[in-house]
Every structure is written in structure tokens, then in C-alpha cells.
Amino acid sequence: MVELTDAERAMLDGDAGAATQKAMELLVRYAEALGAERFVETNNVAGVPGSAPPWVKQYYAQDGGDYRAVFSRFDLDSDEVVDVPRMNAFSCHLQGGMDPSLWREQGMSEDAFANFQSDESDVAAHGIQILKTCTPYLAGNVPVMGEHCAWMESSAVVFANSVIGARTNCEGRESTSAAMLAKRIPDWGFHTDDFRRGHHSVDVQVPVDSIFEWGMLGYFVGDAVQDTIPVITGSVSDASLIRHKHFGAAAASSGGVEMYHMVGITPEAPSVEAAFGGAARGERFVYDASARKRIYESLNSVGTSDDVDYVMLGCPHYSIEQIAQAAALIEGRKVHTNSALWVFTSRAVKATADANGYTKILRDAGAYLMTDTCSAISQAVPEGTKVAALDSAKQVHYLPAMMKIEGWYGTTAECIDAACTGKWRGKLS
């Protein structure tokens, strides 16, 4: 049985309006299913509230088929359609389905774009921040250590828990939408101290000092520990936001990792003892030269042809540092006539890229800097794509399988070279 505060009981009784009442009803069912005994307050929620493709709106046509109907029936699992007020918590909208300017280039229809615009207008009208990114921490939403959040998006969740020391489970659309109104989420999982202790150890015995290497290590770690918490020691260096971004995204993809400890690097792991927190230590995994080679071969196992017709960068969404690097690598070159280069970021970061001239450098080379989505989320690739090159272990895990194409994993420089030559020349050094 969930213990409610007076304020929570009042919301459940309808004192804060019908929508908040429906939100609390959903959250109580959720907490009971989890075995949570109470809620924690949150004022930092990130999800995809109310947005829906036309077919979902058509499903709720008898309820009006609009934002109000989708939010009530789909997001809040309500048995009736209720008026939806502005959100009570600080709320952010994550990825969208298309670039707001380059949607035609992504192969989207006029009707799909009109639906996109309508949804965005409704989102903003409900007081939700239009971030449209899988990296909210790069677009202005940076929680602090110990802050209770309710976030969707696996790569954002693992970053928040591990690198920042904020507290969030990997939530779903329904729980985040409800939390936007109730400012509550079940006190369970990564919100609690005991749950954040390490389970298994990973001993890194080869140098891991670049985005490329951090991505491969992340993929190894996720595959090894699955959905548990690894404690990583050894030859990991040159930690940075973007390296953590790629490590966490890879670990969340190959195994469902939602938190990791890097001893001496992440905030809750000043020592091995602190990372495990007295908990029993599980298996020990070793990342050595043979493991590194095996992971590289696994990531590139879906590549056979060296004719690359699509290069996608920006999974998770590129930082301004990465866009600057991409611009420097391609300046003075041209994307090959038989290939395409799409780079994905958030609107906030793109505005900085525009101001610095990076967007123009990319465009002059024949590349596109896109926002709001990625090829996996939108399932949009250039027409005729058969072979893609990617600098993200996460994306090479997903995109080839989703789009039934071949995929290569390599460094950013190797990917941009492939875009400019139409050929894959990457290799493990």
C-alpha cells in the first residue's frame, strides 16, 4: 500500500483538477506495481507528452482525436477525456519526429509536417519546454547531484545517474506525463541509496582515451553486466562530457545499463569501496586487447560492402564541440555524389553552430545539420541507402537492424572520410 501525504491525497481526491487526479491515479497504480511505499517530489521531468502521429489521433477520433484526447486517454490512461492544464513541474519535450526545416529532405510528407507543427504548438501551450533532444543536459536542463528527476530516454537517464549524480529511473511516456502534472514519481530504484550500489567490476587493461574507445568500452560493459551497475577501474582516461555521453549510450543499448561507476571519475565512486557501498561484489569482467578486438568486430559485423552511401553523426545528439570537430574535418571537402552526411543535434546547440559558422561549413560541403530527431527515431535515411557509417556504438546497434541496411562503426574522422569518398576505410589500430 502506498503511503500518501496530505497533498498527494488531495490530488488523488481531485482538489487540483481532473487531469492531476487522473495523473495521481496512474502514479498510484504504478507505485503499487513496483512495490514502492511512497513518492518523491520532482520538478524535473522529460518525456514526449501528448505528441502523436496521425494514426494514434485517428484511434482516438471518437474522443476528438486532438492533443487533449491523446494526453487523457493515451498518456494518462484515463477512462475519460479531461481538460489538460499547463504542467505543474518543470517539463521538457524530448525528441520529435522530424527536422522543422529539413523535413522534406528527410522524406516527410506535408501532412506529417502539419501534424508535427500542431503538436508542437499544443506542447508549448501547456508550458512544456521544446527541447526536442535526447541530450537535455546539452540544451539547458542540467540537474544537480541528488536531484530527483523523471526522465525518459535511456542515454539521458544513464548520464544523469552516473555523471551528474541525479536520480531517475528510465521512465516511460505515461509516468513522465503524469509526473508533469503531479510532480511526483514512485520512490523506487535509482531514487534510493541502496539501489545505486555497484554489482560487478570491470577491469580495463587497454587504453580508453577517445570517443571511439569510450564507445567500444561502453558496448562491452553493457553486454557484460546487462541491466546491473558496473564498477569500472583501470586504463580509462580523458573523461569528458561527450565521452561519457557515448559510453553511457552504448552501455544502455547493449545491456540496459542505467547507472555506472568509474572509480575516481564519477561522483559516487571516489573509491572502489564507495562504489560498492558494502554490497556483495559480483563477477569480474576484463576488457583487454582480445575483448576490444571482439567488440570492434561485433559492431562491424553488419558491414560487408565498402560502398558507403550514408553517414549519420549525432547519436546521442552532437555537442557543439563535436559539431566544431566535424566542421573542421570536412572544411574544404565535399560529400561524395554517391553518399550523404546528416549530423543531428538539438535546436539549442544548432543555434550556437549557426552563430559560429559551422552550419554553413557543413552545408557548403553538402552535409546537413539537422535537429529534433535522428534516423532511428524518425526511421528516415536518404533514399536508396544500403550502407551507413556511424561513429556511435548505440546507433550501429540499432539503425542497421531497424532499416535493414549494412553498418560500419568507426571514428568521426573515418566516417567523414567515408562521406567524402563514398568508401569505408576504417580499421582497428
N, C-alpha and C positions, 0 to 999 in steps of 0.2 A: 504494500500500500504506500502510495506517495504521500509524504507529509507536506502540506501546503501552508504557506504563510497567509496571513490575513489578506495581503494584497493579491496573492495568487488565487485565493478562494473567491475574492470579489470579482476578479477577471473571469473565473470559471462560472460565476453566477450571472454574468452579463453586465456588470456595472460599468465596464469600459467599452460597451458596444458589442454588437452581434459578431463582428469579424474577429475581435480579440477573444471573445468567448469560444468561437469555433477553433481558434488557434490553440487556446488552452486545452480544449477537449482533445485535440490531436496530440499535443505535447504530453498530456497525462497518459494517454494510451501508449505513446512511445516510451515514456519513462517506465511504465509498468512492464512493457515487453522486455526492456533492458534490465529490469530489476533495480532501477535507480530509486532511492528513497526520498530524494529531494531534487530541487532545481538549483542552478546557479544563475545569477543575473549576467546578462551580456548586453553590451552596447556596441558590438562589432559583428555584423552579420553579412555574409557574402553568399549570394546564390543567383538564381535565374528566375525571380518571381514574376509569375503571370505571363511571361512571354511564351508564345506557342506558334507552331506552323499552322497554316490554314486547315490542315486535316484535323488537328486537335480542336480548333474552334468549330469546325463543322460537326464534330462529335457532340459538342455541347450546344448545337444550334437551337434546340428547344428551350435552352436556358438563356438565349440571347447571343451566344457564340462570340462574346466580346471579352475584354480583359476581366471584367467583373465576374463573368461566368467561369472563366478558366481559373482565376485565383480562388474562387469559392469552392468549386467542385473538384478541381484537379489538385491545386496546391494545398488547400486546407481540408480536403476530403470531406467537405460539408454535404449534408443531405439537403441543403437548400442554398439558394443564391442569396448572398448578403452584400450590402454595400461595403466597399473596401476603402477605409480611410487612408490618410498618409501614414507611413510607417512610424512606429514609436522609437525603434532602435536606429542607430546609425547603420544604414543598409546600403550595400553595393551590389550592382549587377555585374556578373562575370561575363564570360564570352557570349558573343552574339553569333549570328549565322552567316554574316557576310560583311564585306567592307562597305561602308556607307557611300564611298565614291567610286570604287573599282568593282562594284558588284557585277557589272556586265562582263568585265574581263574574267571574273570567276565563274561565269556561265549561269548567273542567276536570272530569273525572269522578272518582268515588270511587276507581275502580281506578287511575287515573293518579296520584292523590294518594298512595295506598298505596304505589305503586312509588317515588314521589318520597321518601317517608319511609324506605323500606327502603334506597334508595341512599345517602341522607344518613347513615344510621346506619353503613353499611359504610365510607363515606368517612372519617368521624370515627374509626372503629375502626382505620383504617390510618394514623393520625397526620397526616391531611391537614386543613389549616385550612379551615373552612367560611366562606369569604368571600362566595361567590355574587354576584360582581360583575364587570363589565367594567372597573372602575376600582380595581384592587387597591391602588394608591397612595393612594386615599382611605379605605381600610379597614385600614390598618396595615402594608401591605407596600410600603415605600419603599426601594428600593435606593440605593446611593451611586454617585457618579461612578466609572466604570471597572469596576464590579462585573459579572461575567459571570452572566447570567440565562438561563433557558429559559422564555419566556413564549409563550402563545397570545394571541389577541385583537388584531387589527390596531391599534385605537385605543390600547390599552395599550402595545403594542410601540413605536409611533411616539413616544409620550410618554416612555417610559423612555429610548430612544436620544437623543432630541432635547433634552428639557427637563432630564432628570436627568443624562444622560451615562453611563448604564448601558449594557450591551452585550448585545443579544439579537437574534436573527433572529426572524421571525414563524414560530414553530414550530407543529407540529400535535399532535394528540392522542397519536399514537404516540410521537413523540420526547420530549414532555414526560413522559408516563407512564414511559418508560424512564429518563429523567434523574432522576426522583424516586427511583429505586432505585440507579442507578449514580453519581449526582452528576457526570455528565459530559455534554457536548454537543460536537459537532464544532467545531473551531477554524476557523471559516469565516465569510465575510460580515461582519456588523457586529461580530463579536468581534475583527476585525483592524483595525489603524490605517489601512491604505491604503484599505480599503473604505468608510471613513467620510468620505472627502473629497467635497466638493461637485462636482456635474456641470454644472448650469445655473444661471443667475442670473435672479432675478425682481425687477424694479424696481417698487415700489409707489408710485404717483403720486397716489393719493387717500387721505384719512384712513381708517385702520383702527384703531378705538379702542373697539369694543364687542364683545360676544359675537356679535351678529348679523353684524357686519362681519368679524370674525375667521373666522367660519364660511364666509362667502362667499369670502373670500380663500383659505382652505384648499381649497375646492372648485375654484377657479380654478387654484391651484397644482398640485393632483393631476392635473387634466385636462391641464395643460400639460406637466408633466415625467414623467407616468406613474409608473413604479416607480424613478426615479432620485432623486438627492439635490439639492434646490434650495437655493440660497443667496439669501436674501431681504434686500433693503435697501429703504430708503425710509420712507414715512409710516406705519409700524406703531408704535403706542404703547399705553400702559396694559396692558402684559403682566401676566398673572396666570395662576394655575393653570387656572382654568376657561376662559379664553380659549385657552390652549394646548390644552386638552382638546378644545374644539370645532374648532379649526383642524386639529389632527392627525387627528381622526376624519374630518373632511371630506376632507382630502388623501388619507387611506388609502382612502377609498371611491371617489372619482372617478378615482384613478390608482394606488393601491397604494403610496403613499409610506410608507417605514418609518423615515425619518430626514430631518430638515430642519435647516438652519442659518439663524438670524435674527441678522444681524450686530449685535453689541453687546447681544444679548438672551440667546441660548442659550449654554451654557458652552463649546462647542468652536468658537465663532465670535467671538472678540474683535475680529477684523478680517476683511475680505474675503479677504485673503491666507491667513490661518489657516484659514478655512473651506474654501478650495480646496486648501490644503496642497501647492501646487506642481503639482497635477494640471491637465491641459488644460481650459480652460473651454469649455463647450458653447454652447448657444443662450442668448439673452437674451429674456426674456418681460416684457411691460409690463402692469401692472394699472392701468388708468386708468379714467376715468368710463365710457367705452364698454364696456370689459371688465366692469366692475362691473354695468352695466345688463344686459349679455348673460347673466352668471351668474345674476342675480336672475330673469330671465325663464326661464332654463333650469330653475332649481329649482322655479319655479311653473308649469311647462308642463303638469303633470298635474292642474292645478286649473282647473275651469270653473264649477262651482256654488258660490255663496257661502253655501249652507246647510251649516254645519259641524256634524256630529253626533258627532265625537270629537276630542279634543285630547290628544296624548301629549307629555309632557315627561320628559326624563331619558334622553337618548341622546347621549353616554355617560352613565352614571348620574349623577344630580344630586349636587352637593356640598351641604353644609349651608348655604353661602352662597346657593346657588340656591334651595334649599327655603325659606329665610327670605324671599327676594325673592318667590317665588310666593305664600307665605302673606300677605305684605304687600299684594300686588296683588289678592288675592281676598277679603281680610277684609272682612266686611260685605256681600258679594255672594253670589249663588247661581248654581250651574251651571244652565244652561237645561234645561228639561224635555225638550227635543229633542236634548240634547247630553250628553257625558260627558267628564270630565277625569281621566286617570290620570297620576300622577307616579311615576317609577321611580328607585330608589336602592339602595344596599347596606343590609344589615342593620345594619352598624356605624353608618352615617350616620343611619339611621332611628331608632336608639336615642337619638341626640342630638336629632333632630327631635321625638321623643316628649317628651323631658325639657324642651324649650323651648316646648312647646305648639303647634308648627307643624302637627303631625299632626292635632290637634284642630281647628285653624282650617280646614285643608283639608277635613276630614270634615264640619264644620258647614256648609261651603259646598256640600257634595255631591260633593266630589272624593275620590279615593283616593290615598294614598301607598303604593305597592307596592314590594316588594323582589325580589331574586334573578334577575330576568329583565327582558325588555321585550317589546313587541308583536312585534318582528321575530324575536327568539329563540323565543318561545313561539307565535308566529303566533296570538295572542289579541287580539282587538279586541272592543269592545262589540257585541252582536248588532245586526245591521242597519246597521252602519257603511258609509257610502258616501263620505263626505268627511272627511278628517282635517286638522288643523292642527298644525304641528310647528315647534319652534324649533331643530331640529338639521338641518344640511345633510346629515349622514350618514343620518339616519332618513328624510328626504324622498327621498333617493336610493333607499333600499331598500323601505320599507314599502308605498308605493302599488303598486310592481311585484309584491311578494310577495303582497299581499292583494287585488290588483285593485280598488283604490279610488283616489279622487282625493286629492291632497295639496297643501297650501299651506305655504310656508316664510315665517316672519316672526320678529319679536322675541317674547320671552317675554310682554311686555305685550299684544301683538296676539293671541297665542294664548289667553291667559287671557280677554281680552275676547271672543274667539270662543266660548269655552266658556260664558261667561255670557250671551251674546246669541244664540248659535246662528248667527251670521253672520260671514263673513270680511270684514274691513275693512282688511286690511293693504295697505301700498303702500310703494314705494321713495321715500324722501325725497331 
